[in-house]
Amino acid sequence: MIVDCHGHYTTAPAGLQAYRQAQIAALTDPTLPRTPRPPEIFDDEISASLEGAQLKFSRERGTDVTIFSPRASAMAHHVGDQRTSLDWARECNDLIARVCALYPANFVGVAQLPQSPGADLTASIAELERTVGELGFIGINLNPDPSGGHWTSPPLTDRFWDPLYEKMVELDVPAMVHVSSSCNANFHATGAHYINADTTAFMQFMTSDLFVRFPALRFIIPHGGGAVPYHWGRYRGLAQDMKCPPLEESVLQNVFFDTCVYHQPGIDLLARVVPIENVLFGSEMVGAVRGIDPRTGHSYDDTKRYVDALSLPAAELEKIYFENALRVYPRLRSKLG
């Protein structure tokens, strides 16, 4: 069994984007309804959007189950206000639930939260409860920067986030730390903003007592942990200089990394410096990098090829491909039959 912990519905039918465009248009035109009519999307449209993309590649590459969430770059929490984000999150999450109902053997849902700059977490907690309790989702994506590149929210270790963390612990679900689109011209969304956020989150976790306060809290830092594995010695040294506990004690009981790293040397490094128990297989296929690598002739996001090439013992591969996902996402087990 191979579980891909990082998938987004980047190929959703056009009706979803039409809904979003109508929603955005209403922000500047008071004659339009703030909440547009729900998009009319048929099951065969959903199937067509997946059969030629995520499902096709999963079958070709030999993966089994994808932990699937709405398109990260389209969360765009900086657009509109709390109501905008709530309506958008509910539509996106309901569509993911339909995907999981149509393909229960292939997809398991993770929720987009209705975050908004300056808003509290009441709506996000309610949507977490709804998606886990009613839709059967097993986790959330948490945006540490709803402002879209201006970083106006408190650090993830601030007590502002505690009500959400309390609910996550109660429901036994993890969060993938995942920013969205960037409206700051300094930061390209997928090439800079994503990696900045991954790295920033790790440093925040390392320098806090968050996991003393919430020992059962779990986070996945995607995209291989941003710059963290490459600078592992820097973080070990900073922790030592700042009188923080060693990373193995302060962070690695609660923080995990995926394998969304799109070249062999990067995966080799990840597997050498980060304990295998903290690595989950992920590909983010049909995501940020969709092309063919001319040096290999294979898709950049075919990360299974890189993991297989590590030549790890079977027991360690099993951890990356399956066992670690079960530990981080306990609700996954019941979805696998």
N, C-alpha and C positions, 0 to 999 in steps of 0.2 A: 504494500500500500504506500502510495506517495501522495502526500498532502502538500499542496501549494498554498502557503499562508498569505499570499499577497496577489489578489486579483481585483481588478476594477471593471465595471461595466462601461468600457470606453466605446462600445459599439451599439449602444442603446438605440432603439428606433427613433426616427426623426420626430415623432410626436412629443417625446420628452423635451427636446430642445425647443420645439415650438411653444410648449407650455412655459418654459423659462423665458423665452423672448417676450411672450405676452406679459409675464410677471414683471419683467424689467421695464417694459413700455409703460405699465401702469404706475410706475414710480414717478414719472414726469407728466402723466396725462390723467388728471382727476376724473375724466369721463369714463375711464376704463376701470373694470373691477380689480380691486387689489388682489383678490384670489381668483385667478382664471378658472374656467371649467377644466376639470381633470382631463388629461390627454386620453384620447381613444386609441389604445394600443391593443392589437389582437395577438393571441397566442402564436399564430403563425409568423407574425413579425418578430416576436421575441426569438422564436426558434431560428428564423433565417439570420438574425443578427449574431447568433452564437455558433451555428453550425458551420459557418464559413470562417470563423475566427477562433474564439477561445476553445470551443469544443474540438475543432479541427486540429489545432496545435496541441492540445492536451493529448489527443489520441495518437498523433504522430510522434510526440516526444515521450510518451509513456507515463504521464502523470494521471492521477485518478480523481482526486477531489480538490476543488479550489475554494478557499475561503474568500468570498466574493462580496464586494461593497460597491457603492456608487462611485462614479468617476471622481477621483480626488481633485483634479484640477478644476472641475466644474462645481465643487462645493461653494467656492467663492463667497465665503461668509462676510466679506466686506461689502457686498452688494446689498443695498436696501437696509432693512432693519430686522429686528427680531421676528416680526411676523413674516417677512419675506423668507428668512432662513427656515422658519418652522414649516411653512407651506411647501417649500422646495425640498426640505429633508424628508417630509412625509411622502411626497410623490416619489422621490428617488428610492426610499426604503421600501415602499409598497411594490415598486417594480422589481427590486431585488428579491422580495418575497415571492413574486410570481415566477421569477427565474428558478428559484429553489424548489417551488412546487412542481414546475414542469420537468426539472432535471434533479430530482432529490439525490440521485447517486453521484452527481457531478459537482453540485454547488451547495455551499452552506453560507448563510448570510452574516454580514457584519454591517453595523449601522453607521450612517452619516448623522452627526448631531446638528441641531439647529443653533449653532453658535453665532454670535453677532458681537461686534466690537462694543464694549461698554455694557453689555447685557449681563445679567446674572445667569446662573446655571439651571434655573428652575425648568425651563423648557427642555434643556438637554437631558436633565434627569428624567423628565416625563417621557421623552422619546426613547431613552435607554430602557425604561421599564416597559414601554409599549412594544418595542422591537424584540426584546428578549421574551417577554411574557406572552405576547399575542402572535408575533411573527416567527418565533423560534430562533432568533439570531443568537450568535455565540460570542459577540464582542462588539467593539466600537472603534471608529477612527476618531482620534482626538487631535484637533488643530491647536497647537500652542500659540498660533498667531492669526486670529480671525481678521486682523486688519489687513492682511494680504501683503506683508513685507515691511510694515512699519513698526511692528513689535510693541504694540500698546498694551497688551495684556500682561498680568503678573506672571512671573516664572511659574513653571509647572509645579514647583515645590512650594509655592505660596499657599497659605491656608484658604485663599479664595477658592481653590479647586477641591477642598476637602469634602463638601457635600456630594460632589460627583464621585470622588474616590470611595466614600462610604457606601454609596449605592453599588459601585463596581464590586467591592468586596462582598457586599451582601448577596449579589447575584452571581458572584464567582466568574466574572468575565474580565478579560484583559482589554487594554487599549493599544492600538497601533498609533504611534505618534506620527501624524501625517498632516503637513500643511497643504494649502491649496494654491490657487493661482497667485501670482505676484502683481501688485499694482505699483510697485516701486521699480523704477527704470534701472536701478542699480543691480537688481537681482533677477536674472532669468529664472523662470519658475522651476523647470525640472533640472536645469544645469547648475543652479546656484542656490535658489531659495530652499529647495528640498534638502540639499546636502547641508546647507547652513543649519536648518532646523534640526536635522538628525544629530549633528554634532553639538549644537547648543543644548538640546535636551539631555544628552549624556552628561555634559558638564554640570548642568543644573542638578541632576540626580546625584552626581558624585559629591557635590559640595553641600548636601542638605541632610537633614535627618528624616526625610520623607518615609523611608522604608523602616525606620524605627517606629514611626507613628502608624504606618500601614504595612506591616510585614507580609501581608497576603496580596498586596497590590502587584500587578504584573503589567509590563509594557514591552512592546516590540518596537525597536527602532529600525525602520526599514532602510532599504538601499545600502545594505551591508553595514549600517551604523554610521553612514556619512564618512567623515574623515577619521573617525575614532580608531579603527584597527590600524590604519597607516601610521598613526601617531600614538600607538599604545604606550610606548615608553614615556612620552610626554605626559600622558594622563596618570600613569603610575608615579612619575616623578612629582607632578603637581600635587597629587594626593598626599604624598610623603611630605613635601614642603609645607603644605597647608594643614598638616596634622590631621588629615582625614584617615579613616580606616583604609586598609588595602582594598582594591577594587573587588577582589573576591568576596569580601565581607560587606562592603557598602553598597554595591550595585548589582553584582552578578547573580545574586539570589532572586532578583526581581526584574532584571532587564535582559532582553534577548535581541538577537540580530537576525535579519533574513539574508538570503543569498542573492538579492537583486543587485548583483555586481556583474557587469557585462564584459568581462574578459578573464581569461584563465589566471593570469598573475594576481588579479585582485581576489579571486576566490581562494587561490593558494595562500595568500597572506591572511585572509580572514580565518581560514581553518588552522593556520599555524599559531596565531596570537590569541584568538578568542576560544575559550573552552568549547568543545563540541557540544556539550550539554546546553550551551547558550545560542546555538545556531539552528534556525528553522529554514527549511527549504522554501524559497519563494522565487517567483519569476517576474511578476507584474507584466505578463505577456500582453501584447497589443497595447502597450503603454507608452512610456516616454521615449523608448528607442525601439523602432520597429523594423529597421533595415537589416540587410545582410552584411556581415563583416567580410570585406573582400579578402582578408588574410586567411579566413577559415572556410568561407563559402557557406557558413551557417548563420542563423539569426543571432544577433547580439543577445536577445532576451531568452535564448534557449539555455537557461542556466543549469538544467539537468546535465548537459554535456560537461560543464565545468566541474560540477560536484562529482560526477562519475569518474572524471579524470584525476581526482585526488588520490585514488587508489587506497582509500581508507579501509580498515577492517569492516566486515559486514555489520558488526554490531554498532559501529560508529555511524555508518551510513544509515542504518535503521533509525538512529536517534535523529539525524538531520531530516530524513524524509518523513518520519511518522511519529516516533515516540515523544520528541520534544513538543510537537504540536499538541499532542494529547495532554501534556503537562501544563502547557501555557493556556490552552483552550479546553478546559475540562468538559464543557458542554458539547464538544465535538464528538465525544465517544458515542453518545446516544444517537447521533446523526449517521453514524457509519453502520448501523445495524448490528 
